[in-house]
Amino acid sequence: MSFKLTILGCNSAIPTIDKSPTAQLLNVNERFFLIDCGEGTQIQLMKNKIKSQRINHIFISHLHGDHYFGLIGLINTLHLLGRTKELNLYAHKGLKQIIDLQFQASNTELKFPLFFHPIPPDEEKVLFEDESIVISNLILKHSIPSSGFLFKEKKKTKNIIKAKIEEYEIPIAQLSSIKNGADFKSKEGKIIKNKELTTIAKSPHSYAFCSDTTLVEENIATIKGVTLLYHEATFMKDLVEKARQTGHSTTIDAATMAKKAKVKKLVIGHFSSRYNDLEELLAETKSVFTNTYLATDGSTFDFDTI
């Protein structure tokens, strides 16, 4: 089982030789969720040996080009490679019109179903849910409607010790209730406590993605205690006025969010191209929240080690 985040792009609006625009791949037990799709994302997927055909859900935070300009190319590649499995796209409603127009202009009819799920600009809701994960949007504050995303793994059931199943001849029909905490009554009438039969499952992981945005105090309660918070830190603190004017955050904003929400680990990204030495941004963020790391292209964060 796995829960890993791979950074495909960490820069803001303008790509550089070594830093691509925003894109991330979240691997939840070998199911792939793509978060944003800046220019060159499919190249970054190849570089990181991630099979794009395994992506079934794509989440786009907002309609500034550095967060979705790679999308049409990725969709077209999947089409040319003969994909037939459905693809689900979650974004603000304007993106559907953009995609439809691009394929209309090129007279392209996709070989696979593309389902568009509009994200409400002023309401937080569950976007996707299955037996193991819940994904919802966060309302951010930017120059245009922008959404963050919260990925929450559902609470896992306990693990039954296989040797105990044989020892007490536990019927298959009772395994589910034992996994959920029930004791077991043997044939002889003896009560076997659940703690003797099971081991505690790992705590569920959670991931919050917040870009592009200013610091949103209202989201602190929602993301409180998440395993990993990704928060944009476009500027250092001396450019706080520019950050406010453009709807972005500083290093101190990101660190303040992490500290107040009591998250386990903070990863900063969406760096302005003016910064050649990202260690300066890291040091400034750590002055407020120590457990901070840089989101650099190709870096991977394993939630099991956090």
URTA-V397676 format. One record per helix or strand of 3 or more residues. SS is the DSSP state (A for helix, B for strand). FROM is the first residue (numbers start at 1). LEN is the number of residues. If there is no record, write none. Layout:
# URTA-V397676
SS | FROM | LEN
SS | FROM | LEN
This chain:
# URTA-V397676
B | 3 | 7
B | 23 | 6
B | 31 | 7
A | 41 | 7
A | 52 | 3
B | 55 | 5
A | 65 | 3
A | 71 | 10
B | 87 | 5
A | 94 | 12
B | 114 | 5
B | 126 | 4
B | 133 | 7
B | 147 | 7
A | 162 | 6
A | 172 | 8
A | 194 | 4
B | 206 | 5
A | 217 | 7
B | 228 | 5
A | 237 | 10
A | 251 | 11
B | 265 | 5
A | 278 | 9
B | 292 | 3
B | 300 | 3
A | 303 | 3
